[in-house]
Amino acid sequence: MNAEPRILRTQAEDTLALEFAAARTDLPGSPAVAAAREAAFANFQKLGLPHRRTEPWRYTDLRALLRTIPPLAQGRAADAVSFEDPLPGLDRARLVVLDGIFRPELSDLSGIDGVTVRPLVDLLRAGDASVGREIATLNDAVVSLNTALMTGGVAIDVPAGVRIERAIEIAHLTSSTVASHVRNIVTIGADASVRILETHLGPADSAYQANIVTEASVGDRAKVVWAKLQTEGEAAVHLGTMAVSIGTETQFDHLTLMTGAAISRSQSFVTYTGENARAGLFGATMVRGKQHADIALGVDHAVPNGSSRELFKAVMDDRAEGVFQGRIVVRPDAQKTDGRMMTQGLLLSEDASFFVKPELEIFADDVQCAHGATSGEIDEDILFYLLSRGIPRPEAETLLVTAFLAEAIEGLGDEAIGYAFEVVSRNWLAARGQEAA
């Protein structure tokens, strides 16, 4: 007689099971959505929190890092919350998602005529098939947990041919020590043009947890600029996932800038569904203290004649840890694919760490693909040159780090958003200089 293997769960996993059991009947959605929630949580329990033996998560061991789980934010949205604008001077419409719930009364939808904005709960109650479509092939524990516990978010529909000049910000705000599970659905029609921002903010001294999944579908010949700014509170946990499909002759540019949270992971999955599409995927990480920041990328060239450019840069100070994992897959029929990925890390301290894992899986023979990775310290010769010209060391280091990050930030190709993000990076460096002084 063979005994069934016993699955040992952590305290955090037990807490999540109890919270799901208590909340399952109150979570919004049709019967089909309720069934999907049950299946997703069963999958989460089967997988457990990701750990070092979970290959895509090998450098971010959530089973060890997540000791406690705060209460669910379901039904506990604050009346209002105030944070300093992380992007002052940048003109944009603003869709506020507070404690996991879309709040139209706190939002500004002016200047985006033609765009439809709805609370996610409307789609859940209708059993809308677009919820879950882009993440259907992802067997990821954090995504399954989000599916099981999602309470709100926003659905954005940009119709075919509509061109929106004003940027649209999805502002994710957390008011207190809660766990929020947000799902955003973005549909962009053929020949449309739009600029989208994600921002993530919360109180500095609160150990809240944010699990945000964004599903996006981009139609043929559409032009999309998408930027994400993660400046969560210094005690927070941020788990962000984006899954996007891009159509024929689509232009899709995406930039992630991460400076916040004690533990963060931002993972993006891009699938080519139409030929002659181009994607530019960029990232800049800036962490210090004991922060841990992980960026993961999956690019699936499933059709011929696609091109992708990936450039990710990371700056680590003190005892911080940075991680980049990038994977490009070229399917057997995806001939004439051109994919190139580069990762560069800059260590400002002897105690800082940077883990890099680039991967190429190529099943076609007429392609051009490459990847590279470097890491190191500030060039002492260049630093000495600046010091010899009378520039104080903190200012000299700021100049060099700013120049190091600029290529990734400017890769987005949007002058206004790029400038706003550069200001964020300079403020981070200025704060570092003040701490050093």
Buried (B, 14 or more C-beta within 10 A) or exposed (E): EEEEEEEEBBEBBEBBBEBBEEBBEEBBBBEBBBEBBEEBBEBBBEBBBBBEEBEBBBBBBBBEBBEEBBBBBBEBBBEEBEBEEBBEEBEBBBBBBBBBBBBEEBBBEEBBEEBEBBBBBEBBEBBBEBBBEBBEEBEBBBBBBBBBBBBBBBBBBBBEBBEBEBBBBBBBBBBBBBBBBBBBBBBBBBBBBBBBBBBBBBBEEBBBBBBBBBBBBBBBBBBBBBBBBBBBBBBBBBBBBBBBBBBBBBBBBBBBBBBBBBBBBBBBBBBBBBBBBBBBBBBBBBBBEEBBBBBBBBBBBBBBBBBBBBBBBBBBBBBBBBBBBBBBBBBEEBBBBBBBBBBBBBBBEEEBBBBBBBEBEBEBEEBEBEBEBEBEEBEEEEBEEBBEEEBEEBBBBBBBBBEBBBBBBBBBEBEBBBBBBBBBBBEBBEEBBEEEE
